[in-house]
Amino acid sequence: MGASSILPDLGTEILIPVCAVIGIAFSLVQWILVSRVKLSPGRDSGAPGNNGAAGKNGYADYLIEEEEGLNDHNVVVKCAEIQNAISEGATSFLFTEYQYVGNFMVAFAILIFLFLGSVEGFRMKSQPCTYDLSRMCKPALATAAFSTLSFLLGAVTSVVSGFLGMKIATYANARTTLEARKGVGKAFITAFRSGAVMGFLLAANGLLVLYIAINVFKLYYGDDWGGLFEAITGYGLGGSSMALFGRVGGGIYTKAADVGADLVGKVERNIPEDDPRNPAVIADNVGDNVGDIAGMGSDLFGSYAESSCAALVVASISSFGMNHELTPMLYPLIISSVGIIVCLITTLFATDFFEIKAVDEIEPSLKRQLIISTVLMTIGIGVVSWIALPPSFTIFNFGDQKLVKNWQLFLCVAVGLWAGLIIGFVTEYYTSNAYSPVQDVADSCRTGAATNVIFGLALGYKSCIIPIFAIAISIFVSFSFAAMYGIAVAALGMLSTIATGLAIDAYGPISDNAGGIAEMAGMSHRIRERTDALDAAGNTTAAIGKGFAIGSAALVSLALFGAFVSRAAISTVDVLTPKVFIGLLVGAMLPYWFSAMTMKSVGSAALKMVEEVRRQFNTIPGLMEGTSKPDYATCVKISTDASIKEMIPPGALVMLTPLIVGIFFGVETLSGVLAGSLVSGVQIAISASNTGGAWDNAKKYIEAGGSDHARALGPKGSDPHKAAVIGDTIGDPLKDTSGPSLNILIKLMAVESLVFAPFFATHGGLLFKIF
């Protein structure tokens, strides 16, 4: 190939860790800024004269709204108490969950070692390389040991990302409530900064740990890059298997509490959403943190780790790996590094360059984040592709090498990036109550819950159309240019702005909690209106985040599928052979089986919750009058127990399917199962999360009464409003349990098949060998 890249290898070795460290530093700065909002009562600032001195983010402003007499100590004390209860609930749940999952991780790590070690019969001497028989490579036992190590690394990083996100969110929720007394802009900045802390920590941690792992493994592998990057795939498997349990467990937890609180509180007792008299209210707010924050964090970290691994595996058997060109080899990591810097600049637009003054500026500001980061990132990718790649190179394509030019790879990444933006905007159109789809759903509530459900389901199915075309076009373009490597980097392109994506995503649950705290602390109606506006925008951004997660999962899964097919030495996957076709059918059925499990889990947990809440309302004297306190702890315990117990079967289904299929039916059938689950899982995931989001915002639309149409349907407690609450309750498990967990199902089965591919290729297909 001759020509090498412009950026020297030393430059790459400096650039990647430096960008990661900058990301971590930036998130610490944001965290310090959030912590300046004091949660202790009393005057924190000096003389009354220093109002203006603190600059426009005004940390020395008084929290005064004299006309409402709100600066009494007890409001601040109450907020701090509630925040403490939520934080404790979330921490104890995550610790319980991680104990169970930790045992599972150890067992699975042993499994990986045994399966992969047995490929060569646990021999210690060097083997001929898989793709180049003339050279000698490290033994399979080494790959087994290092795969196990990287699996554990990925798992730990995933847990830490989720846990830190949850800690920051529970730290920021009450602070957002208190800032809402100064105005909606201040509250927005606090919630958004806290989201940014999580986004940047996660992106930078994922990158840094992966980079360090590659360098440490290289000490042993030396020139055997194929073996090195094969061992690194365990990182993606660890990240995603943790995310699965986090997402399913957290999703069951949050929705059991939410459905229970809504059905008894709003529909039966006619009390508002986060009323302190409702016993399930703390569990509901804890749930937002463990499901939407810890779960989402682990999920996107998993996607990010897997797309990097898929790209690295394919690159290691292409000209980059053959010729040992470090800079182009680490192209996926360089894209992520530049992404961190781009997102950093983008974040400043929301917190420092433009100030939000009115409620209707919130959603546009969050959308602007997506657009700015995408435009800047496109420029960034162009520069990176120009300096980090040779002008032309070859990419491994099912057995032969395909000639690719650097501008073609730039287009692959860019098409993934823009497909992500399109998916985000389509999701927003279908789930935001500013547009006609959700308003139509709200309108259908006039004739009761049944029409609401019909309209909502139709909206979800319809919302699949454009995202699927966007994914299809990006797959076609990137595959035509650079085979499977193109698809892997397209997925990375979609995830390159992960820090901004996560920031606007984590912003949702934080403002949701802030609203809950305002209601429980008995703050005035005006403050609740501000937090509601933040929350409604947060619902939409959460839907956008889920859209991103699903779109990237589809691309990542396909890239992993390609790497698996190459690794298992299958030349073509032929749909017409019965082995493959039965796999397709079964694979397409798996998302339905998985959704059935998770939804039934939410249903049965919610049933227990409803009974407990009813019991408390009926037996505790003075609860409805507000003279005695409900027993919050029992409700938290019900949610915790239910989610720990119920997360095991769906998790086992996803983790065991590839193993069973690979061992008994072999790699061809497994490739069918992967393709089938990808095709059907994406549709269900998109429709489920958009249906749920639309029902939720249709309810918010009626409650807010922002237009004549909404006021005609309202107020709270009217028949249309009750119908909307029922729709919202049905949508809860769809949008927060089944939908988001499905994208993990798609990716996890693919990455697991890739890790175990050497074992399946040598020992798989027992049933067909017997006959």
C-alpha positions, 0 to 999 in steps of 0.5 A: 500500500506504500503511503501511511497516515499523516498522524504519526503513531506517537500522536495517536498514543498521546491523543486518545488518553489525553481526550479521555482525561479531558472528558473526565476533567470536564465532567468533574468541573460540571459536577463542582458547578452543580454542587454549588447549589446548597442543600442546607437551609440558611443564607449561603451568600454574604451581603445582599449587595453581591447579587450581580457579582456572581455572574449570570449563573448566579450562585450568590442569588438568594433563593427568594420568592418573597411573594410566596414566602418560600424561603422557609427552612422547612422546604429546603430541609424537606427536599434534602430528606426526600433526596436522601431517601431516594438516594438510599433506595437507589444505592441499596437496590443497585448493591443488591442487584450487583451482588446477584449479577456479580455471582453470575459474572464469575460463573460466566467468566469461568465458562468463557475460559473453559469453552475457549481454552478447550478449542485447542485442548488447553495446549500451551504452544503456538498455533498457526494463525486463523487467517494466515497459516504461514505465521505462528500465533499465540495459543487458544489458551492465551485467547481464553485467558485474555478474553475472560479478563477483558470480559470482567473489565467490560463488566466492571466498567459497565457497572461503574458507569451505571452506578456513578450515573445514578449517584450523580442523578440522585445528587442533582434532583433536589438541587434542580428543584431548589433552582426552579425557585429562581426560574426555569433557566436555572433549573434547566442548567442544573439538570443538564449539567448533571446529565453532562457529568454522566455522559462525559464520565461514561464516554471517557471511561469506556475509551480509557479502559479500552485503550489501556486494555489494548496496550496491556494485552499488547505486552503479551501478544506483540505482533499477533494483532489478530489474537489480541483484538479477538481477546478484546471482544470480551470487553463488549460482552462484559459491558452488554451482559451487565447492561442487560441485567441493569436494564431489565432489573431497573426497568421492572423496578421502576415500572412496578412502582410507577404502575402501582402508584398511578393506578391507586393514586390517580385513578382510584384515590384522585390524588396527584402524581407525586403526592407524599400520601402515596406509599409507592411514591419514593419507590417510583422516584428511585425507579427513575434512577435505577432504570433510566439512568443506571440502565441506560448508562450501561446500555449505551456503554455496551453499544459503544464497547461492542461497536469498537470491538467489532471494528477492531476485530475486522481491522486486525485481519485487514491491511491495518493489522497485517502491516501493523499500522497502529494509527489506522488500526485505532481509527475507531478509538480516535473517532471516539476521542474527537467525539468527546471534544466535540460534545464538550464544545456542544455542551457549552452551547446549552450551559454558557452561550445561550441562556434559557429564559422561558419554558418553550425554549427548553425543547429547542435547546435540547434539539439544538444540542443534537444538531450542533454535535452532529454538524461539528462531529461531521467536520471532526470525522472528516479531519480524522479520516484525512490524517489517521488513515492512509489514502487507500487500504484493504479491508477483509471481506468474507475471505478476500481483501477489498480496496477502500479509500479514506474518503469512503470510510469517512462517508461510512462514519458520517452516514451512521452519524446522520442516520442517528440524527434522523432517528432522533428527530423522527422519534421526537416527532412521534413522541413530543406533544408539540406535534400532531401524532401525540395530539391525535392520541390525546384527542382519542381519549375523549371516547375512552381508554380503548380508542386511546390504546388503538391510536397509540399502538398505530402510532408506534407501528407507524413510527418504525417506517423512517428509522428503518429506512435510515438504518437500511440506507446507512447499512447499504452505503457503508457495506458497499464502501467498506464491507463489514468494517464500514458497518462497524464504523457507521455504528461508531459514528452514531455513537460518537456523540454519545456524551451529548446523547447521554447528557440529554437522556439523563436530563429526563429522569433528573427533572422527573425526580425534581418534579416529584420532590417539588410535589412531596415537599409541598412547594407552590403550584408555580414551581411544579409547573416549571418542573413539569415543563422540564419533565415533559421535554425530558420525556421526549429526550428520553425517547430520542435517547432510546431511538439512538440506542436502538438504531446503534444496536441494529448497526452494532449487531450487524457488524458483530454478525459480520465479524462472527461469520468471518471468525466462524469461517462461514463463506455465505449464509444461505437462507434457503438451507433448512439449517439457516431458515429454522434459525431465522424463524426461531430468532425472529420469535425470541424478541416476542418471548423476551418481551412477554417475560419482561411485561409479565414481570412488570404486571405481576410486580405491579399487582403486588404493589397495588395491593400493598398501596391499597392496604396502606390506604385502607389500614393506616388511619389519617393517611388520606388526611395527611396526618400520618405518614405512609410506610414507604420502605415496604413498597421499596422492598416489593419493587426490589424483591420483584425485580431481582427475582424477575430479571433472571429468566429473561437474562438467562434466555438471552445469555443461553440461547447462543450457547445452546444453538451454537453447541447443538445446531452449529454456526449456520443455524446460529447465524440464522438466529442472529439475523432473525432476532435482529430483524424482528427485535428492531421493529418491536423495540422502536414501536414499543418505546415510541408508543409508550412515550406518546401515551405518556406525553398525551397524558402530560398534554392533557394535564398541562392544558397548554392549548384550547384543545388540551383544556377541552380534554382536561382538567386532571380527573376528567374522563379523558384524563383518566383514559390517558392515565390508563394508556400511560400505564399500559405504555410504561412497561413498553417504553421502559422495560421491554423496548429498551431491553430489546436492543441489548438482546440484539447486541448481546446475542451477537457479541456472545456468538462472536466471543464463542465463535472459535469454540462453536466452529470446532466443537459446535453442531452436535445434533447434526454431527450425530445424524 
